Amino acid sequence: MSQSVSLPGKPENTKFFGLDHLRTFAITFVILFHYRLFKHPEWMDQAFAFGWTGVDLFFVLSGYLISAQLFSKIAQGKGISLKEFFLKRFFRIIPAYLAVVALYFCIPVFREREALPPLWKFLTFTQNLGVNLKTNGTFSHAWSLCIEEQFYLLLPLIITVLLYLKAGRKSAWLIGILFIAGFALRYMSWTQFVVPFQGTDDSWVAWYRAIYYPTYNRLDSLLVGVSIAGIFQFWPAVKEKVTRYGNVILIIGVLLLAAAYFLCIDQESFNATIFGFPLIAIAYGAIVTAAISPSCFLYRLNSRISSRIAILSYSIYLSHKGVIHLTQLQCSKWGIAEKGHLMFFICMVTTVSGALILRYIVEKPFLRIRDYILYKENDR
């Protein structure tokens, strides 16, 4: 859920319209999927059942954007400044996140479900490990932030070690090994922790806890994003050939995503568990590749709406469940039908409004502090 960044081969002030469109699509897909957890029009059940994959698109985007920044530094011979990297990530992610955590723990009415996991799990970004949706389903969507934070912590450290070992392009094998390992890990998780619960009322709880949430089972999309950044930075000949066919790659990505949809109709099935995640990752990887190719129409399509929603995507993701819950709670008292389209429209308006408040009260002030600190550091 990272914000737009300057990438290799582009001027500092150039806007990546394609990535804004994808970020807008991802957050919209996720919100509409999550809206099904509340009172909603019946048609949404099938229409947005695949919306959970919006998070996988965010993972591909994060893997690409963060890796592109790091690889660009390496290509320029500057090395990686861990201090600068972690400083940027801290001020971009932590203040808004802690603000929403505080809302959940200090204002019980904000909670969309009955119980929260322990506070220490949110503060250590380990909430995604061992979560039980049946007993601790409140603010469950923080699981993806946990994975991203773990990724932000490990990636620069791993790259630093590989640079020290002078692994060079050979380190690309590590991505392939980790990608293949994902199949084995999900298979082991399936046989050990899901199969024993099949046919019971808690089968879905076991699947989410053992398959959907753990970091080691959800690395596919992040690895695909890292791979795209690595190829574009260190294999310019491949990049030049690939980016000629942006629209074709986009069509391939959409077709692969359609195949993933049919494979994952039963999200908790064996095939969806073992093969669904990597297929979704590859599909979104193709779509991201298309979006950063100058030959693709997404690359050139400028939309102020996409740009605005993309900027708000992180704040929307953090706050949307609590805001929707509060909105339905209040509007139902005014006699507005909980499953009606008017309620849905009002909830979308309040979701964006809540994100704007979080953006301007918390996010932007801390980003200004970040920029001031970085300026002072670079001025020394």
N, C-alpha and C positions, 0 to 999 in steps of 0.2 A: 504494500500500500504506500510505497514511496512516492514522493512528489516528483515533478519533472526535474531532470538534471541535464547539464550540458554533457554531451557525449563526444567520443573521439570522431574527428573528421567533420565536426560541425562548429560553427562560430558560437561563442558564448551566449549570444542573445537570440539564437535561432530557436523557434518553437517547434516541438515535435507534435504536430497535430494528430498523427496516427496513434501515438501512445495515449493522448488525451481521450480519443474516441474509445480506445480499448478500456481505459480506466473507468470511463463513464459507463460503458456496457457492463463491466465487471461489478461495479457497486450497485447498479440498477438490478442486475440479475440476482445478486445476493439479497438485496432488500425485498424483492418480490418473492423470493424463496422463503425468507424468514417471515414475511407477512402471513404466510400460511399457518404459522404457529399461533396466530391470534384469530379472532373472529374475522372471517373473510368471505367474499363471494365464492361460490362453489367452483366456478370455472377456473379459478386460480390453481386448484389442486393439480390438475394435469398440465396446465399451460406453463407453470414455473417449477415443475418437479425437478428439472435438471439445473435449477438455479444454484445449487450447492457448488457447481463447478466454477462459479465466478471467483471463488477463493483461489482455485488452481490457476486462473488467469492472473490474479494478483501475484501469486508465487512466481510465475514465469517472468512477469514484469519486474519484480523485485530482484530475482536472480540476474536478469539481464542488466538492469540499471546500476545496481551496486557493483557487479563485476566489471561493467564497462568503465566505471570510474577508476577502479583499482587497476585494471589492465592498462588503461590510458597512462596512468602514472608510471607503470613499469615500462611501457613502450617508450616513454619520454626519458627514461633513465633516472627518474626522480626517486624511485623507491616508494614504499608505502609508509605514510605517517600514521601509525596506529592512534596516536593522540588526536590528530585531526579527524580521522575517520570516526572514532568513538564519540568525539565531541559533537560532530554533526548528527550522528544517529541519536545521541542522547537528547539533544534539544528538539529534534524533529519528532521523536516518538514518545518520550517519557512524560513530559508535562501534561499533554492532553490525556494520555492514558491514565495517569494518576488522578487527574481531575474526575474522570468517569468512575474510576475505582472508588474514589471518595463518595461520589453520589450514591453508588450502590450500597456502600457500607454505612453511610451516615443518614441516608433518606430511604427507609425501607419501602415506601410507596413507589419508588422508582424501579423496584425489582419486578421483572416480568414473570418470575417464577417464585417458588416458596423459599428455597434455601440457596445460600452461596457456599462455594468451597472456602476453605480457610484463607485468610488474608495473605499468609506467607506464600501461598502458591501463586497469587497474583503478583506479589512483589518480587518473586524469584523467577517469574515467567516459566513456571513448571505446572501451571494449571491444566495443561493439555495431557498430562501424564496421569493415568488412573482415574480420570473423571467419570463419575456415575451420573448420567443424565436424569436418572429416575429420582435421585435424592439431592443432587447439586447442579441443577440445570440453569441456574441464573447466571447471566453474563457468560454463557458457554462459548459465545463466538470469540472470546478472547483467546481461544486455543490457537487460532492462526497467528495472532500476534506473538504468542509464545514461540512458535516455530520460526517466525521471522527474526525475532530477537536472538534465538539460539544460532540461527544462520548468520546474522550480523556479527555475532561474537566469534564464531569458528572460522568463517571464510577468510578474513584477513590474516588470522593466525596461521591457517593452513598454507595460504599463499606465501606468507613470510618464511615459513619453514621450507617450502619448495624452492623459493629463491635462494635461500641459504645453501640448500643441497644442489643448486644449479640444475634442477630437473628439466627446465626448459619445456619444450613441446611434449616431452615424454609424460609430463604430468597430466596430459589429456586422458591418458589411460585411467587415471584415478576416477574421473567422471564416469567413464564406461563401467568400471568395476562397481562403483556405488550404485549406478542405475540398475545393473544386473542383480546386485545384492538385494535391491528392493523387492524383486520377485520372490527371492528365497525368504526374506524376512516376513513378507505378508503371508506366504504359504505356511510358515512356521506358526505365525500368530493365528492364522485361520484354524489349523489343526489342533493347536494346543488350547486356545482360549475362546474360540467361537463354536466349533463343532460340538463340544460338550453341552452347550446351552441351546442347541437347535431344537425346536419343538416346544420350548418353554416360553413363558411370558417375558422373560428377561433376555431373549436372544438378541433383540435390537440393542439393548444396553451393552451386552458383551461385545457386539460388533463395533459399536462406536468407540468403546473404551480400548479395545485391542487393535482395531484396524484403522479407523478413521482419524483419530486424534494423535496417536504417537508420532513423534518427529521422524523416527527411522522408517516409518511406512509412508511418509508424505514428502519425500525428498525429490521425487521424479520431476515435478514442475520447476523447482528451484534449480536442479541440475541442467534441465533443458535451457533455462534462462542463462545460466553460466556458460553453457556450450555456445549459445548464439553470440554472446559477448566475446568469447575467446576466438571463435572463427572470424568474426568481423574485425577483430583487432590484429590477430597474428597470422591470418591467412587472407590477405587482401585480394589475392587472385580469385579465391573462392567467393569472397564477398562481392566482387565486381560481377561475377557471372550470375550469382544468385539474385542480386538486386535488380537485374534486368527483367525479371519475371515476377514482379510484385503481385500483380493481379492474379496470375496463375497460381502462385503459392497461396494466396488468400483463398482461392476456390478449393485448393487441395486441403487447406486447414479446415474449412467449413465442412467439407465432405467427411474428413476424418472425425470431426466433432459430431456429425450426424451418426456416424458408425458407433462412436462412443456412447451416444444417447441410447441407441438400441441395445448395446451391450450392457448398459447400466440401468435398464428399465427396472430390474430388481437390484437395487443398489447394494443389498447385502448378500448377493449371490456369490458363488465361488469365482465365476468368470469376471464379474465386476470387480471383485476384491483383488484378484491377482493381475488381471490384464487391463481393467478399466482405468486405473490411475495413470499408468504410463501412456495409454492411448490418448487420454485427455491432455496430458502434458505435451505430447508430440503435436497434437492438433492445435493447441493454443500456441505452442512454439512456432508452428508454421504461420499462424495468424500474426504473431508479434513480428516475425521476420518480414512478413509482407508490409506491416504497418511502418517499418523503418526503411523500406525500400522506396527510393524516389519514383520508381515506375508505378507504384500502387496509388490508386485514387485516394486511399485513406491518408497517405502521407501528405497530400496536397490539399485535402479538404479542411478548410478553416471553419470552425464553429465556435462561437462565443459560448453557447450553452454547454458544449462538451468541455470546453476549457474551464468554465466555472465549476461544473460538477466534479471534474477531475481534481481540482484544487480542494474541494470539500470532501472528497471521497474518504479520507482517513477519519475526519470528524463524524461523517455520516456513519461509517462502519462502527465506530466506538459507541455512539449514542443511540442508534436507531431503535433498538429493541425497547429500551427504557422509555423513549419518547413515544413510541407507538402505544405502549402499555398505558402510559399516563393519558394520552389523547383519547383512547377508547374508553378509559375509565371515566373521564370527564364528559365526553360527548354522549355517552350512553345515558348519563343523568339528565341530559337535555332532550332525550327522546330520539336521538339519531340512531337508526338501525345499525347494530354492530356489524352485521354481514353485508351492509349496503355499500353501494359505490360512492355515496357521499362521504361515508366514514373513511373509505379508502383514500379518497381525494384529500380529505382533511389531514389524515395521518401522513400522507406524503408531503403536504405543505409544512406541517409541524416538524417532520423529520429534517427537512432542509433548513428550516428556521433554527432548530436546535443545533444543527451543525454549524450554521453561521455564527451563533452565539459562542460556541466552543472555539471556533476558528479565530474570532476577533478578540475574545477575552483571554484565551489561553495560548493557542498556537502561535499567532502572529507576534505577541510580545516576547515570547521565548525565542522565536526565530530571530528577532531583532537582537536579543542578548547574544545568541549564538554568533551572528554576523559581527557584532562588536568585538567579541572575544577573539574570533578568527582574524579580524582586522588587526587587533593589537598584537596577536601572535606573529602575523606576517610582517608587521611593521618593525619588529625587533631587529 
